[in-house]
Amino acid sequence: MVNRKKRLEKGINSIEEQIKLHEEKLSRVEDEGKEELAEYYEKEIASLKRVKEEKRRLLGK
């Protein structure tokens, strides 16, 4: 059980880093006016947030 908890926590941290990277890229492409790419990053961020919440739910937070 402890290993699962640590693995879930690592996964959550990793996802948070991915979200930050995608948000930075989203900001950049919005400034450049690349709407299609911006939509892609928005979808990716939403997907990552859903996965993060599911992992938190499994952790009991």
C-alpha positions as CSV (number, residue, x, y, z in Angstrom):
1,M,0.0,0.0,0.0
2,V,2.9,2.4,0.8
3,N,4.4,1.8,-2.6
4,R,1.1,2.5,-4.4
5,K,0.8,5.7,-2.4
6,K,4.3,6.9,-3.3
7,R,3.7,6.0,-6.9
8,L,0.5,7.9,-7.0
9,E,2.1,10.9,-5.4
10,K,5.0,10.8,-7.9
11,G,2.4,10.6,-10.7
12,I,0.6,13.6,-9.4
13,N,3.8,15.6,-9.2
14,S,4.7,14.6,-12.7
15,I,1.3,15.6,-14.0
16,E,1.6,18.9,-12.3
17,E,4.9,19.5,-14.1
18,Q,3.3,18.5,-17.4
19,I,0.4,20.9,-16.8
20,K,2.9,23.8,-16.1
21,L,4.8,23.0,-19.4
22,H,1.6,22.9,-21.4
23,E,0.3,26.1,-19.9
24,E,3.6,27.9,-20.8
25,K,3.3,26.5,-24.4
26,L,-0.3,27.5,-24.5
27,S,0.6,31.1,-23.5
28,R,3.3,31.2,-26.2
29,V,1.0,29.9,-29.0
30,E,-1.8,32.2,-28.0
31,D,0.6,35.2,-28.3
32,E,1.6,33.9,-31.7
33,G,-2.0,33.6,-32.8
34,K,-1.9,29.8,-33.4
35,E,-5.5,29.0,-32.6
36,E,-5.5,25.3,-33.6
37,L,-2.4,24.6,-31.5
38,A,-3.9,26.6,-28.6
39,E,-7.0,24.4,-28.7
40,Y,-4.8,21.3,-28.6
41,Y,-2.9,22.5,-25.5
42,E,-6.2,23.4,-23.8
43,K,-7.5,19.9,-24.4
44,E,-4.3,18.4,-23.1
45,I,-4.4,20.5,-20.0
46,A,-8.0,19.5,-19.3
47,S,-7.1,15.8,-19.8
48,L,-4.1,16.0,-17.5
49,K,-6.2,17.8,-14.8
50,R,-8.8,14.9,-15.0
51,V,-6.0,12.3,-14.6
52,K,-4.6,14.3,-11.7
53,E,-7.9,14.4,-9.9
54,E,-8.5,10.7,-10.4
55,K,-5.1,10.0,-8.9
56,R,-5.9,12.3,-5.9
57,R,-9.2,10.5,-5.5
58,L,-7.4,7.1,-5.4
59,L,-5.0,8.6,-2.8
60,G,-8.0,9.7,-0.7
61,K,-7.3,13.4,-0.9
